[in-house]
Structure formats: C-alpha cells, structure tokens
Amino acid sequence: MIVRVYFCNEPDIQSGILRNNKISKQALDTVYNLVWECEFKNILNVGRIWLKFMNEKNPFGVPLRKKRTHNKIAAGDIIQVANDFYVVHEVGARKIQVYD
C-alpha cells in the first residue's frame, strides 16, 4: 500500500477544497506538491498517518522536495492512502473525491 502526502502551495484555494470535498487530478498536480511517499506492507488508516505527522518532530525523514511551504502537516494538506484521498483538518482528516 502506497501512502503519499501532498502540501498545498496556495492557501487561498484550500477553503474551496475543504468546502466542496472534491478536487480534480489536474488541480491536485497544480496546487499541491508531493512531499512524502512510502510503501507499507501492513494496512494503515489515515488517522494513524495523521497522528504520526502531527506528533513527530521530523516525520518526513528524507524529503522528496527541498523547498516546502511548511514543515508540518496542516489543514488543507492531502494524504493519499492507496486510491483514497483525505484532506487534513485541524483534528483528523476527511475523505474527498478526486475526479478526472
């Protein structure tokens, strides 16, 4: 199972994504940067991943990108677990729809 974390480049767009609970693949590639990717053998849920990123000092280890908009996961960022996408809130995450 592949897990990916995306950070948002433009904070003014985050509110629209949070409100509508959907985003296109093109907008995901344009507005968000992939900052972390890892493959897990066991089954994980998005809550455990969110807790890992909230509690650890350096949760990302070796970064995929040197330049990030922020260091910790924040509201409006996206976690992808297999084919499911979740938008992060202040507490927890909610599933969103990604369409073509």
N, C-alpha and C positions, 0 to 999 in steps of 0.2 A: 504494500500500500504506500503510495507516494503522498507526502504531505508537503505543501508549498505555502509560503507566507508572502503576501503582497503588501507593500506600503503605498499609501496614496500620495501622489505628487501635489495635488491641488485640493486643499482643504475646503474650498467653497463648493466643490462638487459632492463632497461626502454627504451633505444633508439630503440631497436628492436621492442618492442611493439608499440611504437609511430610510427615507420616507417611502420609496417605491418597492423596495425589496427585490429589485431586479437590475441587471446590468448586461450589456451586450459584450461579446468577446472582444470586439474592436475597442470599446471603451475600457475594458479591463487591461488590454495591452497598451493603451494610450495613457490612461490616467494613473495606472498602478505600475510599480516596479517590483519584479520578483527579487526578494532579498534573501530567501532561505528555502532550501529544498532538501528533503531527506526521505529515504525509503525505510519503512518499518516492516518487520516480519509479523508482528502481532497486531491485533485490532485495537485501534485507538479511537477515542471520541474527541470531538472538538473541544470539549471542556477541559480535558487533561492537557491538551496542547496549549490552550489559552492560559491555564494556570502555570505551565512551565515558563511561558514567555513573560508572565506578569511577576513571578517570584524570583527568577534567576537574575543575577547581575549581568551576565553576558550570555543570554540564551541562544544566540545565533552561532556561536563558535566562529568558524572561518566564514567571513561574509562572501556572498556571491558578487556584491557590488560594494565598491569602496565608499561611494558617496550616497548617503541616505538622507531622507528628510528628517528622520528622528531615529533614536536608538532603541526605544522600547515599543512594543506593540501598543497601539492606541485605537480609540473609537474611530470607525470608518475603514480600518485596515481589513484585509480579506485573508481568510485561511481556507485553503483547498485541501480536502481530505478525499483522496481518490477522485471521484467525479462530482462530489458535492462541494458547494461553495458556501462559506459562512462569513457574514460581516460582523466584526467585533464591535461590541458596545462597551460602555463603562464597566459593566459587570456581565460577563458571559458573551455569547455570540448567537446570532440568529441565521438560519438558513435562508439563502437568497437564490433566485433563479438567474442562470446565465444563459442567454439565448444568442443565436447567430444573427 
